[in-house]
């Protein structure tokens, strides 16, 4: 099958997802082209698929023209959309794709953006309406989709889990080497918050939960590492000062290059995801693939992906006390942490392998093609002599 995968950002979690899926589909014998941004951050990684860098942050109509030209050149059997060019304009693009009978699927990583702006409920609803198929990552996401878009049919939706991110884990990385590379102390228990810092991710909840722990514990180090996506760095620095968190809670507002991401996870004893809301998180699949247990809130796809008590602990969302208790319930039990990490790694690499994700995705492609062919045959007007 000839597949054109559309990922518009060129960096971050959705690109990492697209890269791994495109590679697995290519390994299965398909001809795959990844259409991505001019600023493609994974150019150093070898791949079995082809890359077309056509998207830019500006110049919307030029980008549309480049996409149309690529579609005309490649003539793919399926267009698989991982991210959009414009959250407000692309419903028109998808309308014209449907008129042109171009078969396309949308992977809805988020049913709606976490920070929804005016009109986006309408525009996303129209995009989903025009799509030939929609992929969601969990049954909880399907429930959310039904609540958000009650008028849309769910017959064309397929639940396909998110794959793991083991490609961040180099064979030569272990805890000691990772900590030495990052300049982190070898003797401390390290709790990691990682990724773009956004309000819905609950960094403030983690800071409030850490304050009572750090008052009595000098052997625990909290790391919050990621880009300040909303310009609220000063807010967190002020809270850090008000809570008296000190040097054992480090706020590192910085972009982490691809080759260094895995080091932070291997250096850690526990990863925390204190999110207030979420659909699914690549950070969870990354932690699991690296064999690191997770303390996460009981929301979104987390309960379906984790095994509470076996790969980590689940706590109520927005509850600093509950998160504190969850962290303390495991942080001192090295044997239990190691067992959770082994369980997480095994589940990630078996249940959430990209080979399985690609197999389910191809099955969906074929089902969509067969369904659209049936619909076309039913709508054809027979010749009358």
KEGU-294168 format. One record per residue (C-alpha): chain; x, y, z; residue in one letter. Coordinates in Angstrom, 2 decimals, always signed. Layout:
# KEGU-294168
+--------+---------+---------+---------+--------+
| chaine |    east |   north |      up | residu |
+--------+---------+---------+---------+--------+
|      A |       X |       Y |       Z |      A |
...
+--------+---------+---------+---------+--------+
# end
This chain:
# KEGU-294168
+--------+---------+---------+---------+--------+
| chaine |    east |   north |      up | residu |
+--------+---------+---------+---------+--------+
|      A |   +0.00 |   +0.00 |   +0.00 |      X |
|      A |   +1.17 |   +3.54 |   -0.72 |      X |
|      A |   +0.77 |   +5.75 |   +2.35 |      X |
|      A |   +1.26 |   +9.48 |   +2.75 |      X |
|      A |   +1.56 |  +10.42 |   +6.42 |      X |
|      A |   +0.98 |  +14.08 |   +7.27 |      X |
|      A |   +2.73 |  +15.53 |  +10.35 |      X |
|      A |   +3.07 |  +19.29 |  +10.23 |      X |
|      A |   +5.23 |  +20.26 |  +13.22 |      X |
|      A |   +8.57 |  +18.59 |  +12.57 |      X |
|      A |   +9.34 |  +18.13 |  +16.27 |      X |
|      A |   +7.90 |  +16.79 |  +19.52 |      X |
|      A |   +5.56 |  +13.99 |  +20.47 |      X |
|      A |   +3.36 |  +13.77 |  +17.37 |      X |
|      A |   +6.43 |  +13.66 |  +15.14 |      X |
|      A |   +7.89 |  +10.88 |  +17.31 |      X |
|      A |   +4.63 |   +8.96 |  +16.98 |      X |
|      A |   +4.53 |   +9.51 |  +13.20 |      X |
|      A |   +8.16 |   +8.49 |  +12.78 |      X |
|      A |   +7.69 |   +5.19 |  +14.63 |      X |
|      A |   +4.43 |   +4.34 |  +12.86 |      X |
|      A |   +5.84 |   +5.22 |   +9.42 |      X |
|      A |   +8.90 |   +3.06 |  +10.12 |      X |
|      A |   +6.77 |   +0.10 |  +11.23 |      X |
|      A |   +4.50 |   +0.44 |   +8.19 |      X |
|      A |   +7.53 |   +0.58 |   +5.90 |      X |
|      A |   +9.01 |   -2.49 |   +7.62 |      X |
|      A |   +5.75 |   -4.30 |   +6.83 |      X |
|      A |   +6.44 |   -3.74 |   +3.12 |      X |
|      A |   +4.49 |   -0.54 |   +2.43 |      X |
|      A |   +5.65 |   +2.50 |   +0.48 |      X |
|      A |   +5.50 |   +5.32 |   +3.04 |      X |
|      A |   +6.17 |   +9.04 |   +2.67 |      X |
|      A |   +6.25 |  +11.25 |   +5.76 |      X |
|      A |   +5.19 |  +14.80 |   +4.85 |      X |
|      A |   +6.59 |  +16.98 |   +7.62 |      X |
|      A |   +7.94 |  +20.42 |   +8.47 |      X |
|      A |  +10.98 |  +22.04 |   +6.88 |      X |
|      A |  +12.48 |  +22.06 |  +10.40 |      X |
|      A |  +12.48 |  +18.26 |  +10.76 |      X |
|      A |  +14.26 |  +17.32 |  +13.99 |      X |
|      A |  +14.82 |  +13.61 |  +13.29 |      X |
|      A |  +16.89 |  +13.93 |  +10.13 |      X |
|      A |  +19.81 |  +12.24 |  +11.91 |      X |
|      A |  +17.83 |   +9.00 |  +12.35 |      X |
|      A |  +17.91 |   +6.39 |   +9.57 |      X |
|      A |  +14.51 |   +5.39 |   +8.22 |      X |
|      A |  +12.96 |   +3.04 |   +5.67 |      X |
|      A |  +10.38 |   +5.62 |   +4.61 |      X |
|      A |  +10.85 |   +8.76 |   +2.53 |      X |
|      A |  +10.60 |  +12.28 |   +3.94 |      X |
|      A |   +9.03 |  +15.30 |   +2.22 |      X |
|      A |   +9.64 |  +18.58 |   +4.07 |      X |
|      A |   +6.83 |  +20.75 |   +2.80 |      X |
|      A |   +5.24 |  +22.44 |   +5.82 |      X |
|      A |   +6.11 |  +25.84 |   +7.24 |      X |
|      A |   +4.81 |  +27.76 |  +10.26 |      X |
|      A |   +3.72 |  +30.59 |   +7.97 |      X |
|      A |   +2.61 |  +30.72 |   +4.33 |      X |
|      A |   -0.58 |  +28.65 |   +4.70 |      X |
|      A |   -1.72 |  +28.72 |   +1.08 |      X |
|      A |   +1.79 |  +27.99 |   -0.20 |      X |
|      A |   +1.82 |  +24.97 |   +2.08 |      X |
|      A |   -1.57 |  +23.82 |   +0.78 |      X |
|      A |   -0.24 |  +24.09 |   -2.75 |      X |
|      A |   +2.80 |  +21.98 |   -1.82 |      X |
|      A |   +0.55 |  +19.36 |   -0.23 |      X |
|      A |   -1.67 |  +19.26 |   -3.33 |      X |
|      A |   +1.39 |  +18.85 |   -5.54 |      X |
|      A |   +2.71 |  +16.03 |   -3.32 |      X |
|      A |   -0.67 |  +14.26 |   -3.42 |      X |
|      A |   -0.74 |  +14.55 |   -7.22 |      X |
|      A |   +2.82 |  +13.25 |   -7.48 |      X |
|      A |   +2.55 |  +10.34 |   -5.04 |      X |
|      A |   -1.10 |   +9.33 |   -5.62 |      X |
|      A |   -1.27 |   +7.57 |   -2.25 |      X |
|      A |   -3.81 |   +4.88 |   -1.45 |      X |
|      A |   -4.33 |   +6.57 |   +1.91 |      X |
|      A |   -3.55 |   +9.94 |   +3.45 |      X |
|      A |   -3.03 |   +9.56 |   +7.20 |      X |
|      A |   -3.27 |  +12.90 |   +9.06 |      X |
|      A |   -1.40 |  +13.06 |  +12.38 |      X |
|      A |   -1.55 |  +16.84 |  +12.86 |      X |
|      A |   -3.15 |  +19.73 |  +11.04 |      X |
|      A |   -1.69 |  +22.80 |   +9.38 |      X |
|      A |   -4.21 |  +25.22 |  +10.88 |      X |
|      A |   -6.72 |  +24.29 |  +13.59 |      X |
|      A |   -9.13 |  +26.91 |  +12.25 |      X |
|      A |   -8.72 |  +26.57 |   +8.48 |      X |
|      A |   -8.11 |  +22.90 |   +7.74 |      X |
|      A |  -11.77 |  +21.89 |   +7.81 |      X |
|      A |  -11.97 |  +23.50 |   +4.36 |      X |
|      A |   -8.91 |  +21.54 |   +3.22 |      X |
|      A |  -10.53 |  +18.31 |   +4.41 |      X |
|      A |  -13.79 |  +19.25 |   +2.69 |      X |
|      A |  -11.98 |  +19.55 |   -0.64 |      X |
|      A |  -10.06 |  +16.31 |   +0.01 |      X |
|      A |  -13.38 |  +14.52 |   +0.50 |      X |
|      A |  -14.77 |  +16.09 |   -2.69 |      X |
|      A |  -11.67 |  +14.86 |   -4.54 |      X |
|      A |  -12.33 |  +11.36 |   -3.13 |      X |
|      A |   -8.95 |  +11.22 |   -1.48 |      X |
|      A |   -9.13 |   +8.58 |   +1.23 |      X |
|      A |   -7.87 |  +10.05 |   +4.49 |      X |
|      A |   -7.78 |   +9.07 |   +8.14 |      X |
|      A |   -7.21 |  +11.34 |  +11.13 |      X |
|      A |   -5.45 |  +10.15 |  +14.26 |      X |
|      A |   -7.10 |  +12.20 |  +16.99 |      X |
|      A |   -4.28 |  +12.46 |  +19.52 |      X |
|      A |   -6.49 |  +15.02 |  +21.29 |      X |
|      A |  -10.24 |  +15.03 |  +20.63 |      X |
|      A |   -9.99 |  +18.81 |  +21.07 |      X |
|      A |   -6.87 |  +20.90 |  +21.78 |      X |
|      A |   -6.16 |  +21.24 |  +25.50 |      X |
|      A |   -6.38 |  +25.01 |  +25.19 |      X |
|      A |   -9.46 |  +25.28 |  +22.96 |      X |
|      A |  -10.00 |  +28.63 |  +21.23 |      X |
|      A |  -13.28 |  +30.02 |  +19.86 |      X |
|      A |  -14.54 |  +28.18 |  +16.76 |      X |
|      A |  -12.30 |  +25.15 |  +17.28 |      X |
|      A |  -15.16 |  +22.96 |  +18.46 |      X |
|      A |  -16.83 |  +23.69 |  +15.12 |      X |
|      A |  -13.70 |  +23.28 |  +12.99 |      X |
|      A |  -12.66 |  +20.00 |  +14.62 |      X |
|      A |  -16.20 |  +18.69 |  +14.29 |      X |
|      A |  -16.13 |  +19.45 |  +10.57 |      X |
|      A |  -12.72 |  +17.80 |  +10.15 |      X |
|      A |  -13.98 |  +14.63 |  +11.83 |      X |
|      A |  -17.14 |  +14.73 |   +9.70 |      X |
|      A |  -15.18 |  +14.81 |   +6.42 |      X |
|      A |  -12.61 |  +12.18 |   +7.43 |      X |
|      A |  -13.01 |   +8.67 |   +6.07 |      X |
|      A |  -11.84 |   +7.24 |   +9.37 |      X |
|      A |  -10.71 |   +8.34 |  +12.84 |      X |
|      A |   -8.22 |   +6.68 |  +15.16 |      X |
|      A |   -8.47 |   +7.16 |  +18.92 |      X |
|      A |   -6.04 |   +5.77 |  +21.48 |      X |
|      A |   -8.38 |   +4.42 |  +24.16 |      X |
|      A |  -11.97 |   +3.64 |  +25.09 |      X |
|      A |  -11.95 |   +6.65 |  +27.44 |      X |
|      A |  -11.08 |   +8.83 |  +24.43 |      X |
|      A |  -14.04 |   +7.33 |  +22.56 |      X |
|      A |  -16.32 |   +8.19 |  +25.47 |      X |
|      A |  -14.96 |  +11.75 |  +25.44 |      X |
|      A |  -15.49 |  +11.95 |  +21.66 |      X |
|      A |  -19.13 |  +10.93 |  +22.06 |      X |
|      A |  -19.71 |  +13.58 |  +24.73 |      X |
|      A |  -17.94 |  +16.30 |  +22.75 |      X |
|      A |  -19.49 |  +15.52 |  +19.34 |      X |
|      A |  -22.80 |  +13.74 |  +20.07 |      X |
|      A |  -24.13 |  +14.35 |  +16.55 |      X |
|      A |  -21.21 |  +12.58 |  +14.84 |      X |
|      A |  -21.34 |   +8.89 |  +14.02 |      X |
|      A |  -18.73 |   +6.72 |  +15.74 |      X |
|      A |  -19.00 |   +3.94 |  +13.14 |      X |
|      A |  -15.84 |   +5.10 |  +11.38 |      X |
|      A |  -13.77 |   +5.23 |  +14.59 |      X |
|      A |  -11.17 |   +2.61 |  +15.45 |      X |
|      A |   -9.37 |   +2.39 |  +18.80 |      X |
|      A |   -5.65 |   +1.76 |  +18.27 |      X |
|      A |   -3.32 |   +2.22 |  +21.27 |      X |
|      A |   -0.36 |   +4.60 |  +21.32 |      X |
|      A |   +2.97 |   +2.87 |  +20.69 |      X |
|      A |   +6.00 |   +2.97 |  +22.97 |      X |
|      A |   +9.00 |   +5.29 |  +22.61 |      X |
|      A |  +11.86 |   +2.85 |  +23.09 |      X |
|      A |  +13.77 |   +4.62 |  +20.32 |      X |
|      A |  +14.88 |   +7.14 |  +22.95 |      X |
|      A |  +16.65 |   +4.41 |  +24.92 |      X |
|      A |  +20.18 |   +3.72 |  +23.76 |      X |
|      A |  +21.74 |   +0.38 |  +24.63 |      X |
|      A |  +24.66 |   +2.12 |  +26.35 |      X |
|      A |  +22.50 |   +4.15 |  +28.78 |      X |
|      A |  +22.03 |   +3.07 |  +32.37 |      X |
|      A |  +21.26 |   +4.95 |  +35.58 |      X |
|      A |  +24.86 |   +5.66 |  +36.56 |      X |
|      A |  +25.96 |   +6.80 |  +33.09 |      X |
|      A |  +22.83 |   +8.94 |  +32.67 |      X |
|      A |  +23.34 |  +10.72 |  +36.00 |      X |
|      A |  +27.01 |  +11.31 |  +35.31 |      X |
|      A |  +26.16 |  +12.76 |  +31.87 |      X |
|      A |  +23.52 |  +15.06 |  +33.37 |      X |
|      A |  +25.59 |  +16.01 |  +36.42 |      X |
|      A |  +23.04 |  +14.54 |  +38.84 |      X |
|      A |  +23.91 |  +13.05 |  +42.25 |      X |
|      A |  +24.23 |   +9.27 |  +42.36 |      X |
|      A |  +22.95 |   +8.87 |  +45.91 |      X |
|      A |  +19.55 |  +10.62 |  +45.67 |      X |
|      A |  +16.11 |   +9.34 |  +44.72 |      X |
|      A |  +15.11 |  +11.30 |  +41.62 |      X |
|      A |  +11.49 |  +12.12 |  +40.73 |      X |
|      A |  +11.03 |  +13.44 |  +37.18 |      X |
|      A |   +8.43 |  +15.73 |  +35.59 |      X |
|      A |   +9.23 |  +16.01 |  +31.86 |      X |
|      A |   +7.88 |  +17.71 |  +28.75 |      X |
|      A |   +6.28 |  +20.97 |  +27.64 |      X |
|      A |   +5.16 |  +22.90 |  +30.72 |      X |
|      A |   +1.47 |  +23.69 |  +30.38 |      X |
|      A |   -1.05 |  +24.46 |  +33.09 |      X |
|      A |   -3.14 |  +21.35 |  +32.48 |      X |
|      A |   -0.10 |  +19.19 |  +33.25 |      X |
|      A |   -0.23 |  +20.13 |  +36.93 |      X |
|      A |   +3.35 |  +21.15 |  +37.68 |      X |
|      A |   +1.96 |  +23.35 |  +40.46 |      X |
|      A |   +0.25 |  +20.30 |  +41.99 |      X |
|      A |   +3.57 |  +18.44 |  +41.97 |      X |
|      A |   +5.32 |  +21.39 |  +43.63 |      X |
|      A |   +2.69 |  +21.50 |  +46.38 |      X |
|      A |   +3.02 |  +17.74 |  +46.91 |      X |
|      A |   +6.82 |  +17.97 |  +47.03 |      X |
|      A |   +6.93 |  +20.70 |  +49.71 |      X |
|      A |   +6.09 |  +18.45 |  +52.72 |      X |
|      A |   +8.32 |  +15.67 |  +51.38 |      X |
|      A |  +11.35 |  +17.95 |  +51.08 |      X |
|      A |  +10.87 |  +19.40 |  +54.57 |      X |
|      A |  +11.87 |  +16.07 |  +56.07 |      X |
|      A |  +13.79 |  +14.41 |  +53.23 |      X |
|      A |  +17.15 |  +15.50 |  +51.90 |      X |
|      A |  +17.66 |  +12.33 |  +49.86 |      X |
|      A |  +14.93 |  +13.09 |  +47.29 |      X |
|      A |  +15.50 |  +15.31 |  +44.26 |      X |
|      A |  +12.64 |  +16.56 |  +42.09 |      X |
|      A |  +13.40 |  +17.53 |  +38.48 |      X |
|      A |  +10.95 |  +19.48 |  +36.31 |      X |
|      A |  +12.41 |  +19.63 |  +32.81 |      X |
|      A |  +10.81 |  +21.14 |  +29.72 |      X |
|      A |  +10.06 |  +24.19 |  +27.62 |      X |
|      A |   +7.84 |  +26.88 |  +29.14 |      X |
|      A |   +5.09 |  +26.62 |  +26.52 |      X |
|      A |   +2.80 |  +29.28 |  +28.00 |      X |
|      A |   +5.23 |  +31.93 |  +29.24 |      X |
|      A |   +4.47 |  +31.23 |  +32.91 |      X |
|      A |   +8.00 |  +30.63 |  +34.11 |      X |
|      A |   +7.80 |  +33.45 |  +36.64 |      X |
|      A |   +4.65 |  +31.97 |  +38.15 |      X |
|      A |   +6.43 |  +28.67 |  +38.87 |      X |
|      A |   +9.56 |  +30.38 |  +40.15 |      X |
|      A |   +7.41 |  +32.43 |  +42.54 |      X |
|      A |   +5.60 |  +29.30 |  +43.76 |      X |
|      A |   +8.96 |  +27.56 |  +44.19 |      X |
|      A |  +10.06 |  +30.40 |  +46.46 |      X |
|      A |   +6.76 |  +30.58 |  +48.39 |      X |
|      A |   +6.81 |  +26.84 |  +49.12 |      X |
|      A |  +10.47 |  +26.95 |  +50.16 |      X |
|      A |  +11.35 |  +24.06 |  +47.86 |      X |
|      A |  +15.05 |  +24.89 |  +47.76 |      X |
|      A |  +17.75 |  +23.23 |  +45.71 |      X |
|      A |  +16.16 |  +19.76 |  +45.84 |      X |
|      A |  +13.41 |  +20.87 |  +43.47 |      X |
|      A |  +15.03 |  +21.97 |  +40.22 |      X |
|      A |  +13.04 |  +23.86 |  +37.60 |      X |
|      A |  +14.86 |  +23.47 |  +34.29 |      X |
|      A |  +12.97 |  +25.45 |  +31.66 |      X |
|      A |  +14.80 |  +24.27 |  +28.59 |      X |
|      A |  +14.44 |  +22.34 |  +25.36 |      X |
|      A |  +16.00 |  +18.90 |  +25.58 |      X |
|      A |  +17.68 |  +17.63 |  +22.38 |      X |
|      A |  +16.56 |  +14.23 |  +21.12 |      X |
|      A |  +19.81 |  +12.49 |  +22.05 |      X |
|      A |  +19.51 |  +13.60 |  +25.69 |      X |
|      A |  +15.84 |  +12.75 |  +26.35 |      X |
|      A |  +16.46 |   +9.14 |  +27.32 |      X |
|      A |  +19.14 |  +10.14 |  +29.83 |      X |
|      A |  +16.60 |  +11.96 |  +32.01 |      X |
|      A |  +14.40 |   +8.88 |  +32.19 |      X |
|      A |  +17.19 |   +6.41 |  +32.89 |      X |
|      A |  +18.50 |   +8.76 |  +35.57 |      X |
|      A |  +15.13 |   +8.77 |  +37.37 |      X |
|      A |  +13.59 |   +6.46 |  +39.95 |      X |
|      A |  +10.03 |   +7.65 |  +39.35 |      X |
|      A |   +8.27 |   +9.70 |  +36.65 |      X |
|      A |   +5.29 |  +11.83 |  +37.68 |      X |
|      A |   +2.34 |  +12.84 |  +35.48 |      X |
|      A |   +0.13 |  +15.01 |  +37.72 |      X |
|      A |   -2.09 |  +16.05 |  +34.80 |      X |
|      A |   -5.46 |  +17.68 |  +35.37 |      X |
|      A |   -6.70 |  +16.34 |  +32.04 |      X |
|      A |   -5.25 |  +14.26 |  +29.23 |      X |
|      A |   -6.24 |  +11.97 |  +26.38 |      X |
|      A |   -2.99 |  +10.00 |  +26.15 |      X |
|      A |   +0.65 |  +10.86 |  +26.82 |      X |
|      A |   +3.77 |   +9.85 |  +24.96 |      X |
|      A |   +5.71 |  +10.60 |  +28.16 |      X |
|      A |   +3.93 |   +7.68 |  +29.85 |      X |
|      A |   +4.87 |   +5.31 |  +27.01 |      X |
|      A |   +8.43 |   +6.65 |  +27.06 |      X |
|      A |   +8.80 |   +6.07 |  +30.81 |      X |
|      A |   +7.38 |   +2.56 |  +30.50 |      X |
|      A |   +9.67 |   +1.70 |  +27.57 |      X |
|      A |  +12.67 |   +2.86 |  +29.61 |      X |
|      A |  +11.58 |   +0.72 |  +32.56 |      X |
|      A |  +10.71 |   +3.60 |  +34.89 |      X |
|      A |   +7.60 |   +3.37 |  +37.13 |      X |
|      A |   +5.09 |   +6.22 |  +36.96 |      X |
|      A |   +2.89 |   +8.08 |  +39.44 |      X |
|      A |   +0.02 |   +9.47 |  +37.37 |      X |
|      A |   -3.47 |  +10.83 |  +37.81 |      X |
|      A |   -6.43 |   +8.55 |  +37.18 |      X |
|      A |   -7.67 |  +10.27 |  +34.02 |      X |
|      A |   -7.83 |   +9.76 |  +30.25 |      X |
|      A |   -6.08 |   +6.69 |  +28.91 |      X |
|      A |   -3.75 |   +6.35 |  +31.91 |      X |
|      A |   -5.79 |   +3.66 |  +33.72 |      X |
|      A |   -5.99 |   +1.64 |  +30.47 |      X |
|      A |   -2.26 |   +1.89 |  +29.80 |      X |
|      A |   -0.78 |   +1.54 |  +33.29 |      X |
|      A |   -1.29 |   -1.29 |  +35.77 |      X |
|      A |   -1.98 |   +0.37 |  +39.11 |      X |
|      A |   +0.36 |   -1.14 |  +41.69 |      X |
|      A |   +2.25 |   -3.16 |  +39.07 |      X |
|      A |   +3.81 |   -0.52 |  +36.75 |      X |
|      A |   +3.23 |   +2.51 |  +38.97 |      X |
|      A |   +0.55 |   +4.19 |  +41.04 |      X |
|      A |   -2.59 |   +6.09 |  +40.08 |      X |
|      A |   -3.77 |   +9.05 |  +42.17 |      X |
|      A |   -6.74 |  +11.47 |  +42.01 |      X |
|      A |   -6.27 |  +14.49 |  +39.70 |      X |
|      A |   -5.60 |  +17.90 |  +41.28 |      X |
|      A |   -4.89 |  +16.32 |  +44.69 |      X |
|      A |   -1.45 |  +17.35 |  +46.02 |      X |
|      A |   -1.91 |  +15.22 |  +49.14 |      X |
|      A |   -2.84 |  +12.15 |  +47.11 |      X |
|      A |   +0.15 |  +12.65 |  +44.82 |      X |
|      A |   +2.44 |  +13.09 |  +47.84 |      X |
|      A |   +1.15 |   +9.82 |  +49.33 |      X |
|      A |   +1.53 |   +8.05 |  +45.99 |      X |
|      A |   +5.15 |   +9.14 |  +45.67 |      X |
|      A |   +5.97 |   +8.19 |  +49.26 |      X |
|      A |   +4.30 |   +4.79 |  +48.88 |      X |
|      A |   +6.97 |   +3.65 |  +46.42 |      X |
|      A |  +10.00 |   +5.94 |  +46.54 |      X |
|      A |  +11.73 |   +4.17 |  +49.43 |      X |
|      A |  +11.10 |   +0.63 |  +48.21 |      X |
|      A |  +13.90 |   +0.05 |  +45.71 |      X |
|      A |  +12.92 |   -3.55 |  +45.12 |      X |
|      A |   +9.33 |   -2.58 |  +44.36 |      X |
|      A |  +10.44 |   +0.26 |  +42.06 |      X |
|      A |  +12.68 |   -2.14 |  +40.14 |      X |
|      A |   +9.88 |   -4.68 |  +39.80 |      X |
|      A |   +7.46 |   -2.00 |  +38.58 |      X |
|      A |  +10.04 |   -0.83 |  +36.07 |      X |
|      A |  +10.53 |   -4.36 |  +34.72 |      X |
|      A |   +6.77 |   -4.85 |  +34.43 |      X |
|      A |   +6.35 |   -1.50 |  +32.66 |      X |
|      A |   +9.10 |   -2.24 |  +30.16 |      X |
|      A |   +7.69 |   -5.68 |  +29.35 |      X |
|      A |   +4.14 |   -4.36 |  +28.84 |      X |
|      A |   +5.34 |   -1.40 |  +26.74 |      X |
|      A |   +7.39 |   -3.52 |  +24.39 |      X |
|      A |   +4.83 |   -6.29 |  +24.03 |      X |
|      A |   +1.35 |   -4.70 |  +24.23 |      X |
|      A |   +2.36 |   -1.34 |  +22.76 |      X |
|      A |   +4.88 |   -2.47 |  +20.14 |      X |
|      A |   +4.89 |   -0.54 |  +16.88 |      X |
|      A |   +4.64 |   -3.79 |  +14.95 |      X |
|      A |   +1.23 |   -4.39 |  +16.54 |      X |
|      A |   +0.21 |   -0.75 |  +16.09 |      X |
|      A |   +1.13 |   -0.90 |  +12.39 |      X |
|      A |   -0.76 |   -4.18 |  +11.93 |      X |
|      A |   -3.94 |   -2.69 |  +13.41 |      X |
|      A |   -3.49 |   +0.51 |  +11.39 |      X |
|      A |   -3.10 |   -1.40 |   +8.12 |      X |
|      A |   -6.22 |   -3.38 |   +8.94 |      X |
|      A |   -8.07 |   -0.10 |   +9.38 |      X |
|      A |   -6.71 |   +1.23 |   +6.08 |      X |
|      A |   -7.96 |   -1.88 |   +4.28 |      X |
|      A |  -11.36 |   -1.74 |   +6.00 |      X |
|      A |  -11.72 |   +1.92 |   +5.01 |      X |
|      A |  -10.78 |   +1.21 |   +1.40 |      X |
|      A |  -13.27 |   -1.67 |   +1.19 |      X |
|      A |  -16.05 |   +0.41 |   +2.83 |      X |
|      A |  -15.55 |   +3.37 |   +0.50 |      X |
|      A |  -15.46 |   +1.04 |   -2.51 |      X |
|      A |  -18.78 |   -0.50 |   -1.44 |      X |
|      A |  -20.32 |   +2.94 |   -0.96 |      X |
|      A |  -19.11 |   +4.04 |   -4.37 |      X |
|      A |  -20.58 |   +0.95 |   -6.05 |      X |
|      A |  -23.90 |   +1.49 |   -4.29 |      X |
|      A |  -24.02 |   +5.11 |   -5.45 |      X |
|      A |  -23.19 |   +4.41 |   -9.08 |      X |
|      A |  -26.05 |   +4.82 |  -11.53 |      X |
|      A |  -26.39 |   +1.72 |  -13.73 |      X |
|      A |  -26.19 |   +2.18 |  -17.51 |      X |
|      A |  -29.58 |   +2.12 |  -19.21 |      X |
|      A |  -29.65 |   +1.01 |  -22.83 |      X |
+--------+---------+---------+---------+--------+
# end
